[in-house]
Amino acid sequence: MKFIKSKYIICLLFMMAGMLHVYGQKPDEKLTVTGKVVDQDKKPLPGVAISIQEDKTNKAVSTGTDGSFSIDVSSSDVLVFKFVGFGTVLKPAGEVSKGDVVLTRSLVDAGDDDNVYIPFGARKRREVTATISTIRAEDLPQIPSSSLTNVFTGRLAGLAVYPSGSQQPGYDASSFLVRGRSSYNSNQEPLVIVDGIERDFTSMDLNEIESVSVLKDAATLAWYGMYGGNGVIYVKTRRGSATSTKVSFDAQAGLQAPLQITAPLDAYSYATLYNEASINSGGAAIYSPAALQAYQDGSDPIKYPNNNFVRDFTKRVAPTQRYVASVTGGNAFIKYYTVLSAYQQGGFYKGGNNETYDANTDFNRYNLRTNLDLHVNKNLDVALDIGGRITNLTFPNAGTGTFLTTVYATPANAFPILNPNGSYGGTSVYQQSNPLAMMQSRGASTDLMRNMIATISARQKMDGILKGLSAEVFYAYDIAGLYRSGFAETYATAVLNADGSYSPFGTASKVNYQGNVFSGNVKKSEFWAGLDYNRTFGKHDIKFSTRVSRANLSSFGNLDVRREGWSNRLSYNFIQRYFVDVTANYSGSENFAPGKRYGFFPAASAGWIISDENFMKESAGFLDLLKIRGSYGLVGNDAIGSARRFAFNDFFSRSTTGYNFGTAFAGVGGTGQLALANPDLTWEKAYKTSVGFDAKMFKQSLAISADYFYENRKDLTTASLLPSLLGQGLIYVNEGEAEYKGFETSINYNKKIGAVDLNVFGNFTYNVSKILAINEAAGLPAYQKQLGHPISSVISPAATATTAAGYISTMLISDGIFQSQAQIDASPKQILSREVKPGDIKYVDQNGDGIINDLDRIRTDFNFVPKAFFGFGASASAKNFDINFLFQGTSGRSITIQNLVNSGNANNGYLSQFSVDRWTPNNPGATYPRLLLTDRGNNTANSDFWIRSGDYIRLKNVELGYSLPSSFTRKLKISQLRFYVGGLNLLTFDKLGDLPIDPELPESGYNASYPYMKIYSLGMNLKF
């Protein structure tokens, strides 16, 4: 019986093979396919690009004037038909000759490349009624920078990107602002979403990204309800392609150089200025003429050293390099995209030699990502994304801030770097301030950060229940951990005494392993599940999405942070001309009391393609598209300021003072109550309005978008005005209100002029804010109140490694510098210091009481947030050459230079390179006041004397490339080989005159701050 069954199966296989031979073609049979390509009206289409899917020979043809074509293929090939303005068509080679190939014309902004990604969905640009700015990664330059923020600066209307912290390797800290500020409780950082999940994207490699969109109005932000009030940056990563397999490799090497860095005073200049400052302060000259002469002639470098720590311990340039390999491809059942990148950024420290470790700052990052899309069957699709990132940051144990403060601010004559006996130089004042010792005998640490991300989603079609219905589940799990290791060592310094002996400071120890530390451990999970319904009924198109979500963030030593909500979106359009979108979210936050944690956030938007109306037909010759759109809605923000967590509960802490019991004099420690809880605390409510238009003209070569926007934000947290007789204050109350309004526009011109493909682009955003309600102290003069003013302040940078940056908005108004005692006698009495003399700053008496004190400070509108920010540039290609560049800038921004000019401390006399341009009787037109060692309060008070314009225009980046001719690359069996050179932060135009600081980040390269870098790079791109 088994034999009979086996015989039957063998016969059946032979019969099937025979049928395949008769009715099918051999898998690799060579064919010459001819045919004709027409549009939906059966008119021939010339110039249609025809290629072979997954072809490694780059074989391609174009249709002739009558739409005909001929191409040599194999029987197993699939042909790809592409034409601008038409939908792409894929056909098996054996089926092409059965009839004309029909390409369907795409409506304007509804083509293959017109997808706009929104939360858990996509729309053709034509359908979008919200305000969304998008840029594709392929339109961005390749820059070897550790932060992607450098790439997106100035590229998107409504998005301000500005450096806001340390620029040392591995940090490149920057902040984002969408449109403007309507809250005075925070800088309003937007929500950053990567593939639907809240994740950081600045440490990703550019080749991981497909596009970046900025969601700016309520129509899209309402999806995130309580968490979307500050805008959303929506990042879409690259996915595999079913039409081709591509392998790409990028290699870049570059040099980075400081934009600005302090120029230290030489020993003679420093000693001369110190003498002057001492005399001005009522003292005597500290340095004798003999000492000054020795500093000039260098006759005794041990007793009278003349160091240049910046020159000796920092490099003029430092290396950087980047390598990226990616592969993408797939078929009808699986698509994949994998990218592996390595990035290295060297520090600009130098000096020191230790056989065990290198204390120079060094940063290395390795990124890996794989995105898989699986078509399991006709109804089920599964996506799996896995990514990992490893970063290594090495830095001196002294700390970046401490080391840079030492290099920048230690006087040139403080001590010799090395004593004659080989010991490290130092003094009783500068016991541990030898930069050479810091680099080679203080140890070094390495922070190893590991990040892993994983996302899995599944979409099941449910046409059996309702046509167009599908269900999706989506789960993401991210973990991160920091491991610090390194070497510990201490050093001693010494000073050479007059008798030849040495006085030591500190204790030296041998190098040893330092204790390892695990920290920064974070786990985050996020779950979304819901339904989608997409259906077209004749001229009516309906799209509906609903999702429930829950997120959980766990970090060591803290209670978990949880979020949850329910998001809904309904889109309707009629004849692809009239569009309506309604979005609503119900979400909550644990920041508020139980029973008061959830809110409802609705929004609506509409669009009308007016250019399709009959009464607009006369403009069809030049106007391809004109869409008018508008939106209004409510969005929330649960980050309500610096209030403690769970501020709806009362908290107690150990009191610093106690109570005396019995006859003992010693107090017994007690418990003190913190600020009273407010169980009625609630979230900020942002009412957003946006009205705009999109237009395309001259055969879609010119595209213009513009929007007017307005936001009114209510329930801002502000100080309570409880009477002091209660003996305790209330933590916060929701009695604040503010607004911002403005407009934004973007323009893009794309045209082929002869052999040149030209693209010119630009964007501009303008906004102003206003405080509508805020609780302020009773009896405050009108000129000191914030009410009615913009949400404004300038950022005062840290002056040293131990002082923090601050925000300044109330200050004195200056009236020049006193030139004589007669001017002082004729002016209001200034009591900010013990005495005022010629060379001191003169201030305006605001209240007319004849005295200059804190009552003369006024509320100013100086602001670190610009009123306007913009970017403009162009790209062009001709034959095998291409070039692109971008200028970006800001207007209406202010910076303060007080902590730069008045940097340092009593040890170095508060002297710096800026001290040279100080007031003296012989230099009455000096920029800065006279030098002082003590009693400096008058000249260091916060005032507009130290405010400068932060406006600038910067050549942000340039890239010039050359691609080898295709005739040459075909011989090498590669698709493309391109060489390119580029630059970042190359040229700046500002209003600072000869002031040698960067207007974008004034403190960089001074005090304790790592410099802002310009980068020059050379790269190669290879594609197979």
LUMLUM-489408 format. One record per residue (C-alpha): x negated, y, z negated. Coordinates in steps of 0.5 Angstrom, whole numbers, padded with zeros to 4 digits, always signed. Example, Ala and Ser with C-alpha at 12.3 -4.5 7.8 and 13.67 -1.06 7.14 Angstrom:
-0025-0009-0016-0027-0002-0014
// end
This chain:
+0000+0000+0000-0006+0005-0002-0009+0003+0005-0003+0005+0009-0002+0011+0005-0009+0013+0007-0009+0011+0014-0002+0015+0015-0006+0022+0012-0012+0021+0016-0007+0020+0022-0004+0027+0020-0010+0030+0019-0012+0028+0026-0005+0031+0029-0006+0038+0026-0013+0038+0028-0011+0037+0035-0005+0042+0035-0010+0047+0032-0014+0046+0038-0008+0046+0043-0005+0052+0040-0010+0056+0037-0017+0059+0039-0024+0057+0036-0026+0061+0030-0032+0065+0033-0029+0065+0041-0032+0071+0044-0026+0075+0047-0026+0082+0051-0020+0085+0048-0016+0091+0053-0010+0095+0051-0007+0102+0050-0006+0106+0044+0001+0110+0044+0004+0115+0039+0012+0113+0037+0014+0117+0043+0010+0112+0048+0005+0118+0050-0002+0115+0050-0007+0118+0045-0014+0119+0047-0020+0119+0043-0017+0114+0038-0023+0111+0034-0023+0103+0034-0028+0099+0030-0028+0092+0027-0027+0090+0020-0033+0088+0016-0037+0089+0022-0044+0090+0021-0047+0092+0028-0043+0098+0027-0039+0097+0034-0034+0102+0036-0030+0105+0042-0025+0110+0043-0019+0111+0048-0020+0114+0054-0015+0120+0057-0010+0115+0058-0010+0111+0051-0014+0105+0054-0019+0101+0051-0024+0095+0052-0028+0092+0046-0032+0086+0046-0030+0082+0039-0029+0075+0036-0023+0071+0036-0023+0072+0028-0024+0080+0028-0019+0085+0026-0019+0091+0029-0018+0098+0026-0015+0104+0029-0016+0111+0026-0014+0118+0029-0013+0124+0025-0006+0126+0024-0004+0119+0025-0003+0113+0020-0009+0107+0020-0007+0101+0024-0010+0094+0023-0009+0088+0028-0012+0082+0029-0016+0081+0035-0012+0076+0038-0005+0080+0037-0007+0086+0041-0006+0084+0048+0001+0083+0046+0003+0090+0047+0001+0097+0046-0002+0099+0039+0003+0104+0036+0000+0109+0032+0005+0113+0028+0004+0121+0027+0003+0123+0020+0007+0129+0017+0002+0135+0015-0001+0133+0008+0002+0126+0008-0004+0122+0012-0008+0117+0010-0013+0121+0006-0008+0126+0003-0007+0122-0004-0006+0126-0010-0007+0121-0016-0002+0123-0022-0001+0119-0029+0000+0112-0027+0002+0114-0020+0000+0117-0013+0003+0122-0009+0002+0125-0002+0000+0132-0002+0006+0134+0002+0010+0131-0004+0007+0135-0010+0011+0140-0013+0006+0141-0019+0000+0145-0019-0006+0140-0018-0013+0142-0016-0017+0136-0013-0024+0135-0010-0027+0128-0008-0033+0126-0010-0036+0125-0003-0035+0133-0002-0040+0134-0008-0048+0134-0008-0052+0129-0011-0056+0132-0017-0060+0128-0021-0057+0131-0028-0055+0127-0034-0048+0131-0034-0043+0131-0029-0041+0138-0031-0046+0141-0027-0043+0138-0021-0036+0140-0022-0038+0148-0024-0034+0153-0019-0031+0147-0015-0024+0147-0018-0019+0153-0018-0017+0154-0025-0022+0150-0029-0028+0154-0032-0034+0150-0034-0039+0153-0038-0045+0150-0042-0043+0150-0050-0049+0147-0054-0056+0144-0053-0058+0142-0047-0064+0137-0049-0064+0131-0045-0058+0127-0046-0054+0132-0048-0052+0138-0043-0046+0140-0047-0041+0143-0044-0034+0146-0045-0028+0146-0040-0022+0151-0040-0016+0150-0036-0013+0157-0034-0014+0161-0040-0013+0161-0048-0006+0161-0051-0009+0159-0058-0013+0162-0063-0014+0156-0067-0019+0152-0062-0023+0153-0055-0017+0149-0052-0021+0143-0049-0017+0139-0044-0015+0132-0045-0020+0128-0040-0017+0122-0037-0021+0116-0033-0016+0111-0029-0010+0113-0034-0014+0112-0041-0017+0118-0045-0025+0117-0044-0031+0122-0043-0033+0122-0036-0039+0127-0036-0044+0121-0037-0041+0117-0031-0045+0117-0025-0042+0121-0019-0042+0114-0015-0037+0111-0020-0032+0117-0018-0027+0117-0012-0024+0124-0014-0023+0129-0020-0016+0133-0021-0014+0138-0026-0007+0138-0028-0005+0145-0030+0002+0146-0031+0008+0143-0035+0011+0139-0029+0005+0134-0030+0002+0135-0037+0009+0133-0040+0008+0126-0038+0003+0127-0044+0008+0130-0049+0004+0132-0055-0003+0131-0052-0003+0135-0046-0002+0142-0048-0009+0144-0046-0009+0141-0039-0012+0135-0036-0018+0133-0032-0016+0127-0029-0021+0122-0026-0020+0117-0021-0026+0112-0020-0028+0108-0014-0024+0102-0012-0026+0097-0006-0024+0097+0001-0021+0092+0005-0023+0094+0012-0030+0094+0011-0036+0092+0007-0041+0097+0005-0048+0097+0001-0051+0103-0001-0057+0105-0004-0059+0112-0007-0066+0114-0010-0068+0121-0012-0074+0124-0016-0074+0131-0018-0077+0136-0023-0074+0141-0028-0076+0147-0030-0073+0152-0035-0069+0158-0033-0072+0162-0039-0076+0161-0044-0079+0166-0050-0086+0169-0048-0089+0169-0055-0093+0175-0057-0101+0174-0058-0104+0175-0064-0106+0182-0063-0099+0185-0061-0096+0181-0067-0101+0184-0072-0100+0191-0069-0092+0190-0069-0093+0187-0076-0097+0193-0079-0092+0198-0076-0086+0194-0079-0089+0194-0086-0091+0201-0086-0083+0203-0083-0081+0199-0089-0085+0203-0094-0091+0198-0095-0098+0199-0092-0101+0196-0086-0103+0188-0087-0108+0187-0082-0114+0191-0082-0118+0194-0076-0123+0189-0076-0118+0184-0076-0114+0187-0070-0121+0187-0066-0122+0180-0068-0115+0178-0065-0117+0182-0059-0124+0179-0058-0123+0172-0060-0130+0172-0064-0127+0168-0070-0121+0163-0068-0121+0159-0074-0120+0166-0079-0117+0170-0073-0113+0165-0069-0109+0167-0062-0105+0161-0061-0100+0161-0055-0095+0155-0058-0090+0155-0052-0096+0154-0047-0100+0149-0051-0094+0145-0053-0088+0146-0047-0089+0144-0040-0087+0148-0034-0084+0142-0031-0082+0136-0033-0080+0130-0029-0073+0127-0027-0070+0121-0023-0064+0117-0021-0063+0111-0017-0056+0108-0015-0054+0102-0012-0047+0100-0010-0043+0095-0006-0036+0095-0004-0031+0091+0000-0026+0086+0000-0020+0082+0004-0013+0082+0004-0013+0078-0003-0019+0081-0007-0022+0088-0007-0028+0090-0011-0033+0096-0012-0039+0095-0016-0044+0100-0018-0051+0100-0022-0055+0106-0023-0061+0108-0027-0062+0115-0029-0069+0118-0033-0070+0125-0035-0076+0127-0039-0077+0132-0044-0081+0138-0043-0085+0138-0049-0093+0136-0049-0099+0136-0054-0100+0130-0059-0103+0123-0058-0101+0117-0062-0102+0110-0060-0096+0107-0063-0091+0112-0060-0089+0118-0056-0085+0123-0059-0084+0127-0053-0076+0128-0052-0074+0123-0046-0067+0120-0044-0066+0114-0040-0059+0112-0038-0056+0105-0035-0049+0105-0032-0046+0099-0029-0038+0099-0027-0034+0093-0023-0027+0095-0021-0023+0089-0018-0016+0089-0015-0013+0082-0014-0007+0080-0010-0005+0074-0013+0001+0073-0009+0006+0077-0005+0009+0080-0012+0003+0080-0016-0003+0084-0016-0008+0085-0022-0013+0090-0023-0019+0088-0028-0025+0094-0029-0031+0093-0033-0036+0098-0035-0042+0099-0039-0047+0104-0041-0053+0104-0045-0057+0110-0046-0064+0111-0050-0066+0118-0053-0073+0119-0056-0074+0125-0060-0079+0127-0065-0077+0126-0072-0078+0133-0074-0072+0134-0070-0071+0138-0063-0069+0145-0067-0074+0145-0072-0080+0143-0067-0077+0149-0062-0076+0154-0068-0084+0152-0069-0086+0153-0062-0082+0159-0061-0083+0163-0067-0089+0161-0071-0094+0167-0070-0100+0166-0066-0104+0168-0072-0101+0164-0077-0106+0158-0077-0111+0155-0072-0108+0148-0069-0114+0144-0072-0119+0146-0077-0127+0145-0076-0126+0139-0080-0121+0136-0075-0115+0137-0080-0109+0140-0078-0108+0147-0079-0103+0150-0084-0102+0156-0090-0098+0156-0096-0093+0160-0092-0093+0155-0086-0095+0148-0089-0091+0144-0085-0090+0148-0078-0096+0145-0074-0093+0143-0067-0099+0139-0066-0098+0135-0072-0091+0134-0071-0092+0131-0064-0097+0126-0066-0097+0125-0074-0089+0126-0076-0086+0120-0072-0081+0119-0067-0074+0116-0067-0070+0113-0061-0062+0113-0061-0060+0107-0057-0052+0108-0055-0048+0102-0052-0042+0103-0049-0037+0098-0046-0030+0099-0043-0025+0094-0040-0019+0095-0037-0014+0090-0034-0007+0091-0031-0002+0087-0028+0004+0089-0023+0010+0085-0021+0014+0086-0016+0022+0085-0018+0025+0086-0011+0029+0080-0013+0033+0084-0018+0033+0090-0015+0029+0092-0009+0023+0097-0010+0023+0095-0017+0016+0093-0020+0014+0092-0027+0007+0094-0030+0003+0092-0036-0004+0096-0037-0009+0095-0043-0016+0098-0044-0021+0097-0050-0027+0101-0051-0033+0100-0056-0039+0104-0057-0044+0104-0062-0051+0107-0064-0057+0104-0067-0063+0108-0069-0070+0106-0070-0077+0109-0069-0083+0110-0073-0084+0114-0079-0090+0118-0081-0092+0124-0085-0098+0129-0084-0102+0134-0089-0104+0141-0087-0110+0145-0090-0113+0152-0090-0120+0154-0090-0122+0158-0096-0127+0163-0096-0132+0159-0100-0132+0153-0094-0127+0149-0098-0120+0147-0096-0113+0147-0099-0109+0142-0097-0101+0142-0096-0097+0136-0096-0099+0128-0096-0101+0124-0090-0098+0117-0089-0100+0112-0084-0095+0110-0079-0090+0105-0081-0083+0103-0078-0077+0107-0080-0071+0104-0083-0066+0102-0078-0059+0105-0078-0053+0103-0075-0048+0109-0074-0043+0112-0069-0039+0105-0068-0032+0107-0065-0027+0102-0062-0021+0104-0058-0015+0101-0055-0010+0103-0051-0003+0100-0048+0002+0102-0043+0008+0098-0040+0014+0100-0036+0017+0100-0030+0017+0103-0023+0022+0104-0018+0021+0107-0011+0026+0106-0005+0028+0110+0001+0035+0111+0003+0035+0114+0010+0033+0121+0009+0033+0120+0001+0027+0118-0002+0027+0116-0010+0021+0115-0014+0022+0113-0022+0017+0111-0027+0017+0110-0034+0012+0108-0039+0011+0106-0047+0004+0107-0050+0000+0106-0056-0007+0108-0057-0011+0106-0063-0018+0109-0065-0022+0106-0070-0029+0109-0073-0033+0107-0079-0031+0110-0086-0025+0113-0083-0017+0111-0083-0015+0109-0076-0012+0115-0071-0006+0113-0068-0002+0116-0062+0005+0113-0059+0010+0116-0054+0015+0114-0048+0014+0118-0042+0018+0118-0036+0018+0121-0029+0023+0122-0023+0022+0124-0016+0027+0126-0011+0026+0128-0004+0031+0130+0002+0028+0129+0009+0021+0130+0007+0023+0137+0006+0026+0139-0001+0023+0136-0007+0025+0136-0014+0021+0132-0020+0023+0132-0027+0019+0129-0033+0020+0128-0040+0016+0125-0046+0018+0123-0053+0011+0122-0057+0009+0123-0064+0003+0125-0068+0001+0122-0075-0002+0130-0077+0005+0131-0079+0010+0129-0084+0014+0122-0084+0020+0124-0081+0017+0130-0077+0012+0127-0073+0016+0126-0066+0018+0131-0061+0021+0132-0054+0017+0135-0048+0021+0136-0042+0019+0139-0035+0022+0140-0028+0019+0142-0022+0021+0143-0015+0018+0145-0008+0021+0147-0001+0017+0146+0006+0020+0152+0009+0016+0152+0015+0020+0146+0017+0026+0150+0017+0029+0152+0024+0028+0159+0023+0021+0158+0022+0020+0155+0029+0017+0161+0032+0011+0161+0027+0010+0154+0029+0004+0156+0034+0000+0158+0028+0003+0156+0022+0003+0148+0021+0005+0148+0013+0008+0153+0008+0011+0150+0002+0014+0154-0004+0014+0151-0011+0015+0152-0018+0015+0149-0025+0017+0150-0032+0017+0146-0038+0015+0145-0045+0008+0141-0047+0005+0140-0054-0002+0140-0058-0002+0137-0064-0010+0139-0065-0007+0145-0070-0014+0148-0072-0019+0147-0078-0013+0144-0083-0015+0138-0086-0012+0131-0084-0006+0130-0087-0005+0137-0089+0003+0135-0091+0000+0132-0097-0003+0135-0103-0010+0133-0104-0015+0134-0111-0022+0134-0112-0027+0134-0117-0027+0141-0120-0034+0144-0121-0032+0147-0127-0029+0143-0133-0026+0144-0140-0029+0145-0147-0025+0140-0152-0027+0140-0159-0033+0144-0162-0038+0142-0156-0041+0147-0152-0041+0142-0146-0035+0142-0141-0032+0136-0139-0031+0135-0131-0024+0136-0129-0020+0135-0122-0018+0141-0118-0012+0142-0113-0014+0144-0106-0010+0149-0102-0003+0147-0102+0000+0142-0097+0005+0144-0092+0010+0139-0091+0013+0143-0085+0007+0143-0081+0009+0142-0074+0005+0142-0067+0004+0148-0062+0009+0149-0057+0007+0151-0050+0012+0154-0045+0009+0153-0038+0011+0157-0032+0008+0156-0025+0010+0159-0018+0006+0158-0012+0005+0156-0005+0001+0152+0000+0000+0154+0007-0004+0150+0013-0005+0154+0019-0009+0154+0026-0008+0146+0027-0009+0145+0020-0016+0148+0020-0015+0153+0015-0011+0152+0008-0009+0157+0003-0006+0155-0004-0004+0161-0009-0001+0160-0016+0002+0165-0021+0002+0162-0028+0004+0164-0035+0004+0161-0042+0008+0162-0048+0005+0158-0054+0009+0158-0061+0008+0155-0067+0001+0157-0068-0002+0155-0075-0004+0162-0078-0006+0164-0085+0000+0164-0091+0002+0170-0094+0004+0168-0101+0002+0173-0106-0004+0171-0110+0000+0171-0117+0001+0164-0115-0006+0162-0116-0006+0158-0110-0006+0159-0103-0002+0155-0098-0006+0151-0093-0003+0154-0086+0004+0156-0083+0007+0155-0076+0008+0163-0075+0003+0165-0070+0005+0166-0062+0000+0168-0056+0001+0168-0049-0004+0168-0043-0002+0170-0036-0006+0170-0029-0007+0168-0022-0011+0163-0018-0012+0162-0011-0017+0157-0007-0018+0157+0001-0021+0152+0005-0023+0153+0013-0025+0147+0017-0027+0147+0024-0031+0144+0029-0035+0150+0033-0039+0147+0039-0043+0142+0036-0043+0144+0029-0038+0142+0024-0036+0147+0019-0033+0148+0012-0032+0154+0008-0029+0154+0001-0027+0158-0005-0023+0159-0011-0022+0165-0016-0018+0165-0022-0016+0171-0027-0013+0171-0033-0011+0175-0039-0009+0173-0046-0005+0177-0052-0004+0175-0059+0004+0176-0060+0004+0174-0068-0001+0172-0073-0001+0173-0081-0006+0178-0083-0008+0181-0089-0004+0187-0092-0006+0194-0091-0011+0192-0086-0012+0198-0081-0009+0198-0074-0015+0198-0071-0018+0192-0075-0011+0188-0073-0011+0182-0068-0004+0183-0066-0003+0185-0059-0011+0184-0057-0013+0178-0053-0015+0172-0056-0022+0174-0056-0029+0173-0059-0037+0173-0057-0041+0167-0059-0047+0169-0064-0052+0163-0063-0056+0160-0068-0062+0164-0070-0066+0158-0073-0065+0151-0073-0061+0151-0080-0056+0157-0078-0050+0156-0075-0047+0159-0069-0041+0164-0070-0035+0168-0067-0035+0175-0067-0029+0180-0066-0029+0185-0071-0035+0190-0070-0038+0197-0071-0038+0202-0065-0045+0204-0064-0047+0211-0062-0054+0211-0060-0060+0211-0064-0062+0217-0069-0067+0221-0066-0068+0226-0072-0067+0227-0079-0063+0233-0077-0058+0228-0073-0058+0224-0079-0056+0229-0084-0050+0232-0079-0047+0225-0078-0043+0221-0083-0047+0217-0089-0048+0210-0087-0049+0206-0093-0050+0199-0089-0057+0199-0092-0061+0203-0097-0064+0208-0093-0063+0211-0086-0068+0214-0082-0070+0216-0074-0070+0210-0070-0064+0207-0074-0057+0205-0070-0052+0211-0071-0045+0208-0072-0038+0212-0070-0033+0213-0076-0027+0210-0075-0023+0212-0080-0026+0219-0081-0028+0219-0089-0035+0221-0087-0038+0214-0089-0040+0208-0085-0038+0202-0088-0034+0195-0087-0028+0200-0086-0031+0202-0079-0031+0196-0076-0026+0195-0071-0022+0189-0067-0026+0189-0060-0024+0185-0054-0031+0182-0052-0030+0175-0050-0034+0169-0049-0028+0167-0044-0029+0170-0038-0023+0174-0035-0024+0171-0028-0028+0165-0026-0030+0163-0019-0034+0159-0014-0035+0159-0006-0039+0156-0001-0040+0152+0005-0042+0146+0009-0044+0145+0016-0047+0139+0020-0050+0139+0027-0053+0133+0030-0057+0130+0025-0058+0135+0020-0053+0138+0015-0053+0143+0009-0048+0145+0003-0049+0150-0002-0045+0153-0008-0044+0160-0011-0041+0160-0018-0040+0166-0023-0036+0169-0028-0033+0176-0029-0030+0180-0035-0035+0176-0040-0039+0178-0046-0045+0176-0050-0049+0178-0056-0056+0179-0056-0057+0180-0064-0060+0173-0066-0065+0174-0060-0067+0180-0061-0067+0180-0069-0069+0173-0069-0074+0169-0074-0075+0170-0081-0078+0174-0087-0084+0170-0086-0086+0172-0078-0083+0179-0080-0077+0178-0075-0082+0179-0069-0081+0177-0062-0082+0179-0055-0077+0184-0055-0080+0188-0061-0085+0191-0056-0079+0195-0053-0077+0198-0060-0076+0205-0062-0082+0210-0064-0083+0217-0064-0087+0216-0058-0082+0212-0055-0075+0215-0056-0072+0212-0051-0073+0205-0053-0068+0199-0052-0068+0197-0059-0068+0200-0066-0075+0201-0070-0078+0195-0074-0077+0193-0081-0079+0188-0085-0074+0189-0091-0067+0193-0092-0065+0191-0085-0058+0191-0086-0056+0198-0082-0059+0195-0075-0057+0188-0076-0050+0189-0077-0045+0186-0072-0044+0192-0067-0043+0193-0060-0050+0195-0059-0052+0188-0058-0046+0186-0053-0048+0185-0046-0045+0183-0040-0044+0176-0039-0042+0177-0031-0046+0173-0026-0046+0170-0019-0051+0164-0019-0053+0160-0013-0051+0153-0017-0053+0148-0012-0056+0147-0005-0057+0141-0001-0060+0140+0006-0060+0133+0009-0063+0130+0015-0060+0123+0018-0064+0119+0023-0061+0118+0029-0056+0112+0030-0060+0109+0036-0066+0108+0031-0061+0106+0025-0058+0100+0030-0065+0097+0031-0066+0097+0024-0059+0094+0023-0057+0099+0018-0051+0104+0018-0055+0110+0016-0061+0113+0013-0061+0120+0010-0066+0124+0007-0065+0130+0003-0067+0136-0001-0063+0139-0007-0063+0144-0012-0059+0146-0018-0059+0153-0022-0063+0156-0017-0062+0164-0017-0058+0168-0021-0055+0175-0020-0053+0179-0027-0052+0185-0030-0058+0184-0035-0063+0188-0032-0070+0186-0034-0067+0182-0040-0070+0176-0039-0065+0171-0042-0059+0167-0038-0053+0170-0038-0049+0163-0038-0053+0161-0044-0056+0167-0047-0060+0163-0053-0063+0157-0048-0070+0157-0049-0070+0162-0055-0069+0161-0063-0068+0153-0064-0065+0152-0057-0067+0147-0051-0068+0151-0045-0063+0151-0039-0066+0147-0033-0066+0149-0026-0068+0142-0022-0071+0141-0015-0070+0134-0012-0072+0130-0006-0067+0124-0005-0066+0118+0000-0059+0115+0002-0059+0108+0005-0053+0105+0008-0052+0098+0011
// end
